[in-house]
Structures are given as C-alpha cells and as structure tokens.
Amino acid sequence: MVTLRVLTADDWPLWREVRLAALTDAPHAFTSTLADWHRGGEERWRARLEMPGAFPVVALQDGCAVGVARGVPGEGGVRELRSVWVGPEARGHGVGDRLIGAVEGWARRTGGTTLALSVIPGNDAAIALYRRNGFTDLSRDGVTGEQVMVKALRPAAAGP
C-alpha cells in the first residue's frame, strides 16, 4: 500500500534519500545532477523544504520512499509542479497520478488557477503521465529547452 506524506524541514533525511534516488535512477529527467546535490549538508536539504509556501510530498511503500513531487508558488495564480519521480518498483501503479493529484489539490487550496511544469524533451513517459493528468503543451522554454505544460485549475470546493 502506498501512502503520501507531506514533508517538513525535519524530514530532510527522507527528502535527501528520495531526491538522490531520483537523480541516480533518472539523471536524464532533471536539469540538476547527482553531483550538484552531493554538495552541501543538512542546511541545503532543509532549505529546500523550508521554501515558503512550497508543498513537498513523498510516496511511501512499506516505509520506503518510492516517489516524490513538489508544488512551488509562482507568479499570481500560477503554481508549479516540480521534481516528479516514481521509482521503478512503483511505476505503473498510479503513484505518479497520486503525487500529481496531491500537488494539484494544494495548488487549488492555495488559490492557484494554473498548474505549470517543465519537462525535458524526450522524457516520453513523463509527458504521457502529465497529459493523462490533463496537462497540455504550452511552449518551449527559451533558456533550458524544456517543454512547458499547463493545466487550468477549477477553484477548490468549499467545505460543508
């Protein structure tokens, strides 16, 4: 059974574990490298989790991290989906969909009207995941060459 857990700064060892696993498994999928993240200690890992308004979430299976995603505030109503990764053992079981759904829920709750992401061209599995979750192609980033995709968000439903 897979559970999702929102991380706090005190969860930096778990964040480090899953981020390094992602960069080791899929170096082609990220603009940063494993070498980039091996530099720096606890303060650097905590700082990523202490970003104001961010929403870091991991997927856990039997206590082990098998996936990760982050929501980051953007300009105006834009929220960004970043750092999505699902481990090989968890692929094909809806973990990516659940992680994206969690970030999308956060984006709506925080007043987001658009969820945006960037994906490296050729990462066909990720592009298929994003399209399946309602994202459409917008443009190509002129600096990084990444494909920018967006999803319009409906407002969060009001509570009872």
Sequence and secondary structure as in RCSB ss.txt:
>XXXX:A:sequence
MVTLRVLTADDWPLWREVRLAALTDAPHAFTSTLADWHRGGEERWRARLEMPGAFPVVALQDGCAVGVARGVPGE
GGVRELRSVWVGPEARGHGVGDRLIGAVEGWARRTGGTTLALSVIPGNDAAIALYRRNGFTDLSRDGVTGEQVMV
KALRPAAAGP
>XXXX:A:secstr
 EEEEE  GGGHHHHHHHHHHHHHH GGG SS HHHHHSS HHHHHHHHTSTT EEEEEEETTEEEEEEEEEE S
TTEEEEEEEEE GGGTTTTHHHHHHHHHHHHHHHTT SEEEEEE TT HHHHHHHHHTT EEEEE TTT  EEEE
EE        
